[in-house]
């Protein structure tokens, strides 16, 4: 897939998986190591940013079946990252 603006190939799966990875690791950190909750906030923020980028890439994908699965992967990554971010804020500052 080529990006419309720069004609640079971009893969939404890589960014979606990175977002999901940040969210899952951030959630695990906040529940396993409460003293490292600030790391969960950082991982959650990075996961939300990367997930948003992944959704924007996936929305330009031409095949509608692939588009829906790529956007679903990015949405799962964003949701996990939001959970990591929120629980990290509560544990770090609450």
N, C-alpha and C positions, 0 to 999 in steps of 0.2 A: 504494500500500500504506500502510495506517495502522498505526502502532505500537500494540500492545495497551494499553500503560500510559498514554501521554500523548495518544493519538489524533493524533499528528503524522506527516505523510507522510514516509517515509524510503525512499530508493532504494538497494538493495544494490549496484547496478552502480557507482555513483559511488564508494562507499567501497572496493569491490574494486579498481577501477581506480587509485584513489589509493594503495592498499597496493602494488599491482604496480608503479606508477610509482616509489614510494619505494624498493622493493627493487631495481629495475633500475638506477635512477640511483645508488643506494648501491653496488651491485656495480661499476658502471662507474667510480665515483670511486675505489674502493679499488684497482682494477687500473690505472687511467690516471694517477692522481695520488696516489702512495703517501704523500706528505707531508700530504695531507688525509684520512688514514684515519679520524681521529676524526669527521669529518662523515659517513662511512659508518656508523659506530656509531650516530649520532643518527638518520640516515635509516632504518636497519634497525629501530631501536627504535620509531620512529613508525609504520613500515610494519607491524610486528607488532601494535601496538595497534589501528591502524585496520583491519587484516585480521581481527582477532578480533571487533571490533565489526561488521564486515561479515558475518561468519559468523553472528553472533547475530541480525542482522536477516534474513538470508536463511533461517534456520531457521524463521522465523515466516511465510514466504511461502506462500500457499495452494496454488499450482500446483506439483505435484511436478516437472514437467519444467523449469520455470524455476528452481525451488528448487535442483535439482542443478547447473545451469549457473552460478548465482550463487554457490553454495558452492564450486564448482570454481575460479571466478575468484578468490574470496577466498583459497582454499587456495594457489593459485599465487602470489598476492601475499605471503602469509605465508612461503612457502618462499623466494622471492627475498629477502625482508627478513631472514630468518634467515641466509641465505648472506652478505648484505651485512654484517650485524651480526657474524657470526663472523670473517669475513676482516678486517673493520675492527678488531676487538679484537686479532687476531693481529698485524696490521701496525702498529697504534698502540702496543701495549704489549709485543709479543714480540720 
